Amino acid sequence: MTVTSNILQEDIFYKEQYMVKECTLAEAKDVCKNKHYLHRVPSIVAHYGLYKEELLLGVITFGVPPSPYLMKIC
């Protein structure tokens, strides 16, 4: 899963070129494990990807915080 440099180096971005939709759990886990600075997969309840055409540019995940303290403040 490699983002080509010409997509990121465009001078103008149009929101119509992009789509947010649910991605597969496997895709979300792959991005978290290989691209996130922690290189680990968190608890994932919901997972969405940002796409340009069929190219997955990034993901956002929602899940349960790792500690009871965080659950109180989140």
PyMOL Python script that loads the backbone (N, CA, C, O; Angstrom):
from pymol import cmd

cmd.read_pdbstr("""\
ATOM      1  N   MET A   1       0.845  -1.166   0.000  1.00  0.00           N
ATOM      2  CA  MET A   1       0.000   0.000   0.000  1.00  0.00           C
ATOM      3  C   MET A   1       0.896   1.236   0.000  1.00  0.00           C
ATOM      4  O   MET A   1       1.290   1.711   1.065  1.00  0.00           O
ATOM      5  N   THR A   2       1.213   1.748  -1.151  1.00  0.00           N
ATOM      6  CA  THR A   2       2.099   2.893  -1.276  1.00  0.00           C
ATOM      7  C   THR A   2       1.361   4.043  -1.934  1.00  0.00           C
ATOM      8  O   THR A   2       0.704   3.872  -2.962  1.00  0.00           O
ATOM      9  N   VAL A   3       1.475   5.200  -1.339  1.00  0.00           N
ATOM     10  CA  VAL A   3       0.864   6.388  -1.916  1.00  0.00           C
ATOM     11  C   VAL A   3       1.864   6.991  -2.892  1.00  0.00           C
ATOM     12  O   VAL A   3       3.001   7.286  -2.522  1.00  0.00           O
ATOM     13  N   THR A   4       1.447   7.171  -4.115  1.00  0.00           N
ATOM     14  CA  THR A   4       2.354   7.739  -5.101  1.00  0.00           C
ATOM     15  C   THR A   4       2.562   9.210  -4.815  1.00  0.00           C
ATOM     16  O   THR A   4       1.638   9.902  -4.386  1.00  0.00           O
ATOM     17  N   SER A   5       3.768   9.690  -5.052  1.00  0.00           N
ATOM     18  CA  SER A   5       4.131  11.052  -4.684  1.00  0.00           C
ATOM     19  C   SER A   5       3.345  12.099  -5.452  1.00  0.00           C
ATOM     20  O   SER A   5       3.103  13.184  -4.923  1.00  0.00           O
ATOM     21  N   ASN A   6       2.935  11.810  -6.688  1.00  0.00           N
ATOM     22  CA  ASN A   6       2.210  12.822  -7.448  1.00  0.00           C
ATOM     23  C   ASN A   6       0.854  13.150  -6.829  1.00  0.00           C
ATOM     24  O   ASN A   6       0.362  14.265  -7.001  1.00  0.00           O
ATOM     25  N   ILE A   7       0.242  12.218  -6.122  1.00  0.00           N
ATOM     26  CA  ILE A   7      -1.037  12.500  -5.467  1.00  0.00           C
ATOM     27  C   ILE A   7      -0.832  13.487  -4.326  1.00  0.00           C
ATOM     28  O   ILE A   7      -1.650  14.387  -4.137  1.00  0.00           O
ATOM     29  N   LEU A   8       0.228  13.335  -3.573  1.00  0.00           N
ATOM     30  CA  LEU A   8       0.468  14.210  -2.430  1.00  0.00           C
ATOM     31  C   LEU A   8       1.071  15.545  -2.835  1.00  0.00           C
ATOM     32  O   LEU A   8       1.046  16.486  -2.041  1.00  0.00           O
ATOM     33  N   GLN A   9       1.607  15.658  -4.029  1.00  0.00           N
ATOM     34  CA  GLN A   9       2.263  16.883  -4.450  1.00  0.00           C
ATOM     35  C   GLN A   9       1.378  17.755  -5.347  1.00  0.00           C
ATOM     36  O   GLN A   9       1.862  18.716  -5.944  1.00  0.00           O
ATOM     37  N   GLU A  10       0.107  17.432  -5.443  1.00  0.00           N
ATOM     38  CA  GLU A  10      -0.791  18.262  -6.234  1.00  0.00           C
ATOM     39  C   GLU A  10      -0.895  19.637  -5.595  1.00  0.00           C
ATOM     40  O   GLU A  10      -0.893  19.764  -4.371  1.00  0.00           O
ATOM     41  N   ASP A  11      -0.986  20.662  -6.427  1.00  0.00           N
ATOM     42  CA  ASP A  11      -1.093  22.020  -5.915  1.00  0.00           C
ATOM     43  C   ASP A  11      -2.478  22.331  -5.373  1.00  0.00           C
ATOM     44  O   ASP A  11      -2.622  23.125  -4.444  1.00  0.00           O
ATOM     45  N   ILE A  12      -3.485  21.714  -5.945  1.00  0.00           N
ATOM     46  CA  ILE A  12      -4.865  21.994  -5.560  1.00  0.00           C
ATOM     47  C   ILE A  12      -5.557  20.691  -5.197  1.00  0.00           C
ATOM     48  O   ILE A  12      -5.463  19.700  -5.921  1.00  0.00           O
ATOM     49  N   PHE A  13      -6.248  20.706  -4.074  1.00  0.00           N
ATOM     50  CA  PHE A  13      -7.017  19.548  -3.648  1.00  0.00           C
ATOM     51  C   PHE A  13      -8.500  19.892  -3.752  1.00  0.00           C
ATOM     52  O   PHE A  13      -8.930  20.945  -3.283  1.00  0.00           O
ATOM     53  N   TYR A  14      -9.269  19.021  -4.355  1.00  0.00           N
ATOM     54  CA  TYR A  14     -10.706  19.197  -4.472  1.00  0.00           C
ATOM     55  C   TYR A  14     -11.392  18.106  -3.679  1.00  0.00           C
ATOM     56  O   TYR A  14     -11.123  16.923  -3.883  1.00  0.00           O
ATOM     57  N   LYS A  15     -12.283  18.498  -2.769  1.00  0.00           N
ATOM     58  CA  LYS A  15     -12.944  17.504  -1.928  1.00  0.00           C
ATOM     59  C   LYS A  15     -13.733  16.488  -2.742  1.00  0.00           C
ATOM     60  O   LYS A  15     -13.956  15.369  -2.281  1.00  0.00           O
ATOM     61  N   GLU A  16     -14.156  16.861  -3.941  1.00  0.00           N
ATOM     62  CA  GLU A  16     -14.911  15.938  -4.788  1.00  0.00           C
ATOM     63  C   GLU A  16     -14.067  14.746  -5.252  1.00  0.00           C
ATOM     64  O   GLU A  16     -14.612  13.727  -5.677  1.00  0.00           O
ATOM     65  N   GLN A  17     -12.753  14.871  -5.171  1.00  0.00           N
ATOM     66  CA  GLN A  17     -11.858  13.791  -5.594  1.00  0.00           C
ATOM     67  C   GLN A  17     -11.704  12.710  -4.538  1.00  0.00           C
ATOM     68  O   GLN A  17     -11.151  11.645  -4.811  1.00  0.00           O
ATOM     69  N   TYR A  18     -12.191  12.978  -3.333  1.00  0.00           N
ATOM     70  CA  TYR A  18     -11.953  12.079  -2.204  1.00  0.00           C
ATOM     71  C   TYR A  18     -13.258  11.537  -1.657  1.00  0.00           C
ATOM     72  O   TYR A  18     -14.311  12.159  -1.793  1.00  0.00           O
ATOM     73  N   MET A  19     -13.175  10.372  -1.038  1.00  0.00           N
ATOM     74  CA  MET A  19     -14.352   9.750  -0.453  1.00  0.00           C
ATOM     75  C   MET A  19     -13.953   9.097   0.869  1.00  0.00           C
ATOM     76  O   MET A  19     -12.902   8.464   0.971  1.00  0.00           O
ATOM     77  N   VAL A  20     -14.800   9.261   1.871  1.00  0.00           N
ATOM     78  CA  VAL A  20     -14.630   8.552   3.134  1.00  0.00           C
ATOM     79  C   VAL A  20     -15.669   7.452   3.154  1.00  0.00           C
ATOM     80  O   VAL A  20     -16.865   7.703   3.001  1.00  0.00           O
ATOM     81  N   LYS A  21     -15.203   6.235   3.343  1.00  0.00           N
ATOM     82  CA  LYS A  21     -16.124   5.100   3.432  1.00  0.00           C
ATOM     83  C   LYS A  21     -15.505   4.044   4.334  1.00  0.00           C
ATOM     84  O   LYS A  21     -14.303   4.053   4.601  1.00  0.00           O
ATOM     85  N   GLU A  22     -16.342   3.146   4.789  1.00  0.00           N
ATOM     86  CA  GLU A  22     -15.843   2.089   5.659  1.00  0.00           C
ATOM     87  C   GLU A  22     -14.838   1.240   4.892  1.00  0.00           C
ATOM     88  O   GLU A  22     -15.105   0.792   3.777  1.00  0.00           O
ATOM     89  N   CYS A  23     -13.692   1.029   5.499  1.00  0.00           N
ATOM     90  CA  CYS A  23     -12.683   0.142   4.916  1.00  0.00           C
ATOM     91  C   CYS A  23     -12.788  -1.205   5.626  1.00  0.00           C
ATOM     92  O   CYS A  23     -13.540  -1.343   6.591  1.00  0.00           O
ATOM     93  N   THR A  24     -12.054  -2.173   5.162  1.00  0.00           N
ATOM     94  CA  THR A  24     -12.087  -3.475   5.827  1.00  0.00           C
ATOM     95  C   THR A  24     -11.273  -3.406   7.113  1.00  0.00           C
ATOM     96  O   THR A  24     -10.373  -2.578   7.250  1.00  0.00           O
ATOM     97  N   LEU A  25     -11.597  -4.272   8.036  1.00  0.00           N
ATOM     98  CA  LEU A  25     -10.838  -4.347   9.285  1.00  0.00           C
ATOM     99  C   LEU A  25      -9.388  -4.706   8.990  1.00  0.00           C
ATOM    100  O   LEU A  25      -8.480  -4.189   9.640  1.00  0.00           O
ATOM    101  N   ALA A  26      -9.163  -5.574   8.033  1.00  0.00           N
ATOM    102  CA  ALA A  26      -7.792  -5.970   7.664  1.00  0.00           C
ATOM    103  C   ALA A  26      -6.998  -4.770   7.158  1.00  0.00           C
ATOM    104  O   ALA A  26      -5.824  -4.620   7.498  1.00  0.00           O
ATOM    105  N   GLU A  27      -7.625  -3.908   6.347  1.00  0.00           N
ATOM    106  CA  GLU A  27      -6.936  -2.713   5.854  1.00  0.00           C
ATOM    107  C   GLU A  27      -6.593  -1.769   7.006  1.00  0.00           C
ATOM    108  O   GLU A  27      -5.486  -1.236   7.071  1.00  0.00           O
ATOM    109  N   ALA A  28      -7.545  -1.569   7.909  1.00  0.00           N
ATOM    110  CA  ALA A  28      -7.306  -0.680   9.048  1.00  0.00           C
ATOM    111  C   ALA A  28      -6.175  -1.218   9.917  1.00  0.00           C
ATOM    112  O   ALA A  28      -5.304  -0.456  10.337  1.00  0.00           O
ATOM    113  N   LYS A  29      -6.179  -2.502  10.188  1.00  0.00           N
ATOM    114  CA  LYS A  29      -5.114  -3.107  11.000  1.00  0.00           C
ATOM    115  C   LYS A  29      -3.758  -2.984  10.306  1.00  0.00           C
ATOM    116  O   LYS A  29      -2.751  -2.695  10.951  1.00  0.00           O
ATOM    117  N   ASP A  30      -3.736  -3.202   9.001  1.00  0.00           N
ATOM    118  CA  ASP A  30      -2.487  -3.110   8.242  1.00  0.00           C
ATOM    119  C   ASP A  30      -1.895  -1.705   8.327  1.00  0.00           C
ATOM    120  O   ASP A  30      -0.696  -1.547   8.553  1.00  0.00           O
ATOM    121  N   VAL A  31      -2.731  -0.694   8.146  1.00  0.00           N
ATOM    122  CA  VAL A  31      -2.244   0.689   8.216  1.00  0.00           C
ATOM    123  C   VAL A  31      -1.748   0.996   9.623  1.00  0.00           C
ATOM    124  O   VAL A  31      -0.677   1.583   9.778  1.00  0.00           O
ATOM    125  N   CYS A  32      -2.502   0.612  10.650  1.00  0.00           N
ATOM    126  CA  CYS A  32      -2.082   0.864  12.030  1.00  0.00           C
ATOM    127  C   CYS A  32      -0.749   0.191  12.339  1.00  0.00           C
ATOM    128  O   CYS A  32       0.141   0.804  12.930  1.00  0.00           O
ATOM    129  N   LYS A  33      -0.617  -1.047  11.945  1.00  0.00           N
ATOM    130  CA  LYS A  33       0.598  -1.807  12.270  1.00  0.00           C
ATOM    131  C   LYS A  33       1.815  -1.314  11.491  1.00  0.00           C
ATOM    132  O   LYS A  33       2.919  -1.281  12.033  1.00  0.00           O
ATOM    133  N   ASN A  34       1.630  -0.932  10.240  1.00  0.00           N
ATOM    134  CA  ASN A  34       2.777  -0.606   9.395  1.00  0.00           C
ATOM    135  C   ASN A  34       3.057   0.878   9.226  1.00  0.00           C
ATOM    136  O   ASN A  34       4.176   1.248   8.870  1.00  0.00           O
ATOM    137  N   LYS A  35       2.074   1.741   9.471  1.00  0.00           N
ATOM    138  CA  LYS A  35       2.266   3.168   9.206  1.00  0.00           C
ATOM    139  C   LYS A  35       2.215   4.050  10.450  1.00  0.00           C
ATOM    140  O   LYS A  35       2.798   5.134  10.455  1.00  0.00           O
ATOM    141  N   HIS A  36       1.531   3.610  11.498  1.00  0.00           N
ATOM    142  CA  HIS A  36       1.411   4.429  12.709  1.00  0.00           C
ATOM    143  C   HIS A  36       2.729   4.387  13.481  1.00  0.00           C
ATOM    144  O   HIS A  36       3.445   3.386  13.446  1.00  0.00           O
ATOM    145  N   TYR A  37       3.041   5.477  14.173  1.00  0.00           N
ATOM    146  CA  TYR A  37       4.332   5.544  14.873  1.00  0.00           C
ATOM    147  C   TYR A  37       4.468   4.503  15.981  1.00  0.00           C
ATOM    148  O   TYR A  37       5.591   4.132  16.322  1.00  0.00           O
ATOM    149  N   LEU A  38       3.371   4.022  16.552  1.00  0.00           N
ATOM    150  CA  LEU A  38       3.451   2.992  17.594  1.00  0.00           C
ATOM    151  C   LEU A  38       3.583   1.581  17.022  1.00  0.00           C
ATOM    152  O   LEU A  38       3.992   0.663  17.733  1.00  0.00           O
ATOM    153  N   HIS A  39       3.244   1.401  15.753  1.00  0.00           N
ATOM    154  CA  HIS A  39       3.335   0.099  15.078  1.00  0.00           C
ATOM    155  C   HIS A  39       2.610  -1.004  15.851  1.00  0.00           C
ATOM    156  O   HIS A  39       3.119  -2.111  16.030  1.00  0.00           O
ATOM    157  N   ARG A  40       1.408  -0.661  16.298  1.00  0.00           N
ATOM    158  CA  ARG A  40       0.584  -1.673  16.962  1.00  0.00           C
ATOM    159  C   ARG A  40      -0.870  -1.438  16.566  1.00  0.00           C
ATOM    160  O   ARG A  40      -1.237  -0.360  16.099  1.00  0.00           O
ATOM    161  N   VAL A  41      -1.676  -2.456  16.759  1.00  0.00           N
ATOM    162  CA  VAL A  41      -3.090  -2.375  16.399  1.00  0.00           C
ATOM    163  C   VAL A  41      -3.894  -2.132  17.673  1.00  0.00           C
ATOM    164  O   VAL A  41      -3.868  -2.958  18.586  1.00  0.00           O
ATOM    165  N   PRO A  42      -4.605  -1.016  17.744  1.00  0.00           N
ATOM    166  CA  PRO A  42      -5.424  -0.745  18.926  1.00  0.00           C
ATOM    167  C   PRO A  42      -6.733  -1.522  18.873  1.00  0.00           C
ATOM    168  O   PRO A  42      -7.000  -2.249  17.916  1.00  0.00           O
ATOM    169  N   SER A  43      -7.535  -1.362  19.902  1.00  0.00           N
ATOM    170  CA  SER A  43      -8.892  -1.907  19.891  1.00  0.00           C
ATOM    171  C   SER A  43      -9.675  -1.144  18.828  1.00  0.00           C
ATOM    172  O   SER A  43      -9.747   0.084  18.877  1.00  0.00           O
ATOM    173  N   ILE A  44     -10.255  -1.851  17.879  1.00  0.00           N
ATOM    174  CA  ILE A  44     -10.971  -1.199  16.782  1.00  0.00           C
ATOM    175  C   ILE A  44     -12.429  -1.660  16.782  1.00  0.00           C
ATOM    176  O   ILE A  44     -12.723  -2.851  16.673  1.00  0.00           O
ATOM    177  N   VAL A  45     -13.331  -0.688  16.907  1.00  0.00           N
ATOM    178  CA  VAL A  45     -14.762  -0.968  16.855  1.00  0.00           C
ATOM    179  C   VAL A  45     -15.330  -0.527  15.512  1.00  0.00           C
ATOM    180  O   VAL A  45     -16.173  -1.212  14.932  1.00  0.00           O
ATOM    181  N   ALA A  46     -14.863   0.626  15.017  1.00  0.00           N
ATOM    182  CA  ALA A  46     -15.298   1.145  13.717  1.00  0.00           C
ATOM    183  C   ALA A  46     -14.062   1.616  12.954  1.00  0.00           C
ATOM    184  O   ALA A  46     -13.097   2.085  13.558  1.00  0.00           O
ATOM    185  N   HIS A  47     -14.093   1.491  11.624  1.00  0.00           N
ATOM    186  CA  HIS A  47     -12.913   1.806  10.817  1.00  0.00           C
ATOM    187  C   HIS A  47     -13.336   2.377   9.473  1.00  0.00           C
ATOM    188  O   HIS A  47     -14.162   1.800   8.767  1.00  0.00           O
ATOM    189  N   TYR A  48     -12.751   3.527   9.133  1.00  0.00           N
ATOM    190  CA  TYR A  48     -13.087   4.227   7.895  1.00  0.00           C
ATOM    191  C   TYR A  48     -11.810   4.630   7.184  1.00  0.00           C
ATOM    192  O   TYR A  48     -10.788   4.898   7.815  1.00  0.00           O
ATOM    193  N   GLY A  49     -11.881   4.671   5.862  1.00  0.00           N
ATOM    194  CA  GLY A  49     -10.726   5.043   5.064  1.00  0.00           C
ATOM    195  C   GLY A  49     -10.996   6.279   4.235  1.00  0.00           C
ATOM    196  O   GLY A  49     -12.137   6.563   3.872  1.00  0.00           O
ATOM    197  N   LEU A  50      -9.934   7.013   3.939  1.00  0.00           N
ATOM    198  CA  LEU A  50      -9.996   8.134   3.009  1.00  0.00           C
ATOM    199  C   LEU A  50      -9.447   7.621   1.686  1.00  0.00           C
ATOM    200  O   LEU A  50      -8.304   7.171   1.609  1.00  0.00           O
ATOM    201  N   TYR A  51     -10.265   7.693   0.654  1.00  0.00           N
ATOM    202  CA  TYR A  51      -9.902   7.157  -0.652  1.00  0.00           C
ATOM    203  C   TYR A  51      -9.856   8.256  -1.699  1.00  0.00           C
ATOM    204  O   TYR A  51     -10.653   9.195  -1.677  1.00  0.00           O
ATOM    205  N   LYS A  52      -8.908   8.120  -2.617  1.00  0.00           N
ATOM    206  CA  LYS A  52      -8.905   8.882  -3.858  1.00  0.00           C
ATOM    207  C   LYS A  52      -9.006   7.833  -4.945  1.00  0.00           C
ATOM    208  O   LYS A  52      -8.078   7.056  -5.170  1.00  0.00           O
ATOM    209  N   GLU A  53     -10.156   7.820  -5.621  1.00  0.00           N
ATOM    210  CA  GLU A  53     -10.501   6.733  -6.524  1.00  0.00           C
ATOM    211  C   GLU A  53     -10.477   5.443  -5.712  1.00  0.00           C
ATOM    212  O   GLU A  53     -11.231   5.338  -4.745  1.00  0.00           O
ATOM    213  N   GLU A  54      -9.669   4.481  -6.047  1.00  0.00           N
ATOM    214  CA  GLU A  54      -9.606   3.237  -5.272  1.00  0.00           C
ATOM    215  C   GLU A  54      -8.385   3.165  -4.359  1.00  0.00           C
ATOM    216  O   GLU A  54      -8.154   2.143  -3.714  1.00  0.00           O
ATOM    217  N   LEU A  55      -7.605   4.241  -4.299  1.00  0.00           N
ATOM    218  CA  LEU A  55      -6.379   4.263  -3.497  1.00  0.00           C
ATOM    219  C   LEU A  55      -6.678   4.698  -2.071  1.00  0.00           C
ATOM    220  O   LEU A  55      -7.193   5.792  -1.845  1.00  0.00           O
ATOM    221  N   LEU A  56      -6.356   3.846  -1.115  1.00  0.00           N
ATOM    222  CA  LEU A  56      -6.543   4.148   0.301  1.00  0.00           C
ATOM    223  C   LEU A  56      -5.406   5.050   0.764  1.00  0.00           C
ATOM    224  O   LEU A  56      -4.239   4.660   0.727  1.00  0.00           O
ATOM    225  N   LEU A  57      -5.758   6.271   1.205  1.00  0.00           N
ATOM    226  CA  LEU A  57      -4.749   7.243   1.623  1.00  0.00           C
ATOM    227  C   LEU A  57      -4.530   7.249   3.129  1.00  0.00           C
ATOM    228  O   LEU A  57      -3.443   7.594   3.593  1.00  0.00           O
ATOM    229  N   GLY A  58      -5.538   6.876   3.891  1.00  0.00           N
ATOM    230  CA  GLY A  58      -5.407   6.875   5.341  1.00  0.00           C
ATOM    231  C   GLY A  58      -6.642   6.287   5.987  1.00  0.00           C
ATOM    232  O   GLY A  58      -7.660   6.067   5.331  1.00  0.00           O
ATOM    233  N   VAL A  59      -6.542   6.035   7.286  1.00  0.00           N
ATOM    234  CA  VAL A  59      -7.671   5.466   8.018  1.00  0.00           C
ATOM    235  C   VAL A  59      -7.880   6.221   9.328  1.00  0.00           C
ATOM    236  O   VAL A  59      -6.967   6.851   9.862  1.00  0.00           O
ATOM    237  N   ILE A  60      -9.101   6.138   9.820  1.00  0.00           N
ATOM    238  CA  ILE A  60      -9.413   6.574  11.175  1.00  0.00           C
ATOM    239  C   ILE A  60     -10.145   5.415  11.831  1.00  0.00           C
ATOM    240  O   ILE A  60     -11.023   4.792  11.234  1.00  0.00           O
ATOM    241  N   THR A  61      -9.768   5.140  13.065  1.00  0.00           N
ATOM    242  CA  THR A  61     -10.407   4.046  13.788  1.00  0.00           C
ATOM    243  C   THR A  61     -10.986   4.577  15.097  1.00  0.00           C
ATOM    244  O   THR A  61     -10.490   5.548  15.668  1.00  0.00           O
ATOM    245  N   PHE A  62     -12.034   3.925  15.550  1.00  0.00           N
ATOM    246  CA  PHE A  62     -12.653   4.227  16.834  1.00  0.00           C
ATOM    247  C   PHE A  62     -12.699   2.938  17.621  1.00  0.00           C
ATOM    248  O   PHE A  62     -13.029   1.882  17.080  1.00  0.00           O
ATOM    249  N   GLY A  63     -12.367   3.019  18.901  1.00  0.00           N
ATOM    250  CA  GLY A  63     -12.358   1.812  19.712  1.00  0.00           C
ATOM    251  C   GLY A  63     -12.453   2.130  21.183  1.00  0.00           C
ATOM    252  O   GLY A  63     -12.723   3.267  21.569  1.00  0.00           O
ATOM    253  N   VAL A  64     -12.234   1.130  21.995  1.00  0.00           N
ATOM    254  CA  VAL A  64     -12.286   1.253  23.444  1.00  0.00           C
ATOM    255  C   VAL A  64     -10.893   1.667  23.941  1.00  0.00           C
ATOM    256  O   VAL A  64      -9.900   1.045  23.562  1.00  0.00           O
ATOM    257  N   PRO A  65     -10.806   2.709  24.785  1.00  0.00           N
ATOM    258  CA  PRO A  65      -9.498   3.118  25.317  1.00  0.00           C
ATOM    259  C   PRO A  65      -8.834   1.974  26.091  1.00  0.00           C
ATOM    260  O   PRO A  65      -9.519   1.104  26.627  1.00  0.00           O
ATOM    261  N   PRO A  66      -7.500   1.982  26.146  1.00  0.00           N
ATOM    262  CA  PRO A  66      -6.771   0.859  26.761  1.00  0.00           C
ATOM    263  C   PRO A  66      -6.800   0.822  28.285  1.00  0.00           C
ATOM    264  O   PRO A  66      -6.349  -0.161  28.872  1.00  0.00           O
ATOM    265  N   SER A  67      -7.313   1.857  28.945  1.00  0.00           N
ATOM    266  CA  SER A  67      -7.333   1.826  30.409  1.00  0.00           C
ATOM    267  C   SER A  67      -8.655   2.374  30.939  1.00  0.00           C
ATOM    268  O   SER A  67      -9.303   3.187  30.280  1.00  0.00           O
ATOM    269  N   PRO A  68      -9.054   1.926  32.134  1.00  0.00           N
ATOM    270  CA  PRO A  68     -10.301   2.427  32.734  1.00  0.00           C
ATOM    271  C   PRO A  68     -10.259   3.942  32.964  1.00  0.00           C
ATOM    272  O   PRO A  68     -11.287   4.609  32.842  1.00  0.00           O
ATOM    273  N   TYR A  69      -9.099   4.488  33.291  1.00  0.00           N
ATOM    274  CA  TYR A  69      -8.979   5.929  33.510  1.00  0.00           C
ATOM    275  C   TYR A  69      -9.327   6.703  32.223  1.00  0.00           C
ATOM    276  O   TYR A  69     -10.049   7.699  32.271  1.00  0.00           O
ATOM    277  N   LEU A  70      -8.819   6.247  31.101  1.00  0.00           N
ATOM    278  CA  LEU A  70      -9.123   6.914  29.843  1.00  0.00           C
ATOM    279  C   LEU A  70     -10.599   6.810  29.489  1.00  0.00           C
ATOM    280  O   LEU A  70     -11.149   7.706  28.848  1.00  0.00           O
ATOM    281  N   MET A  71     -11.236   5.733  29.897  1.00  0.00           N
ATOM    282  CA  MET A  71     -12.662   5.581  29.626  1.00  0.00           C
ATOM    283  C   MET A  71     -13.479   6.628  30.384  1.00  0.00           C
ATOM    284  O   MET A  71     -14.550   7.026  29.924  1.00  0.00           O
ATOM    285  N   LYS A  72     -12.984   7.078  31.542  1.00  0.00           N
ATOM    286  CA  LYS A  72     -13.690   8.088  32.315  1.00  0.00           C
ATOM    287  C   LYS A  72     -13.607   9.453  31.652  1.00  0.00           C
ATOM    288  O   LYS A  72     -14.553  10.235  31.741  1.00  0.00           O
ATOM    289  N   ILE A  73     -12.488   9.761  30.983  1.00  0.00           N
ATOM    290  CA  ILE A  73     -12.327  11.088  30.411  1.00  0.00           C
ATOM    291  C   ILE A  73     -12.661  11.153  28.940  1.00  0.00           C
ATOM    292  O   ILE A  73     -12.782  12.250  28.394  1.00  0.00           O
ATOM    293  N   CYS A  74     -12.814  10.017  28.277  1.00  0.00           N
ATOM    294  CA  CYS A  74     -13.121  10.023  26.841  1.00  0.00           C
ATOM    295  C   CYS A  74     -14.593   9.876  26.609  1.00  0.00           C
ATOM    296  O   CYS A  74     -15.039   9.860  25.462  1.00  0.00           O
TER     297      CYS A  74
END
""", "prot")
cmd.dss("prot")
cmd.show_as("cartoon", "prot")
cmd.util.cbc("prot")
cmd.orient("prot")
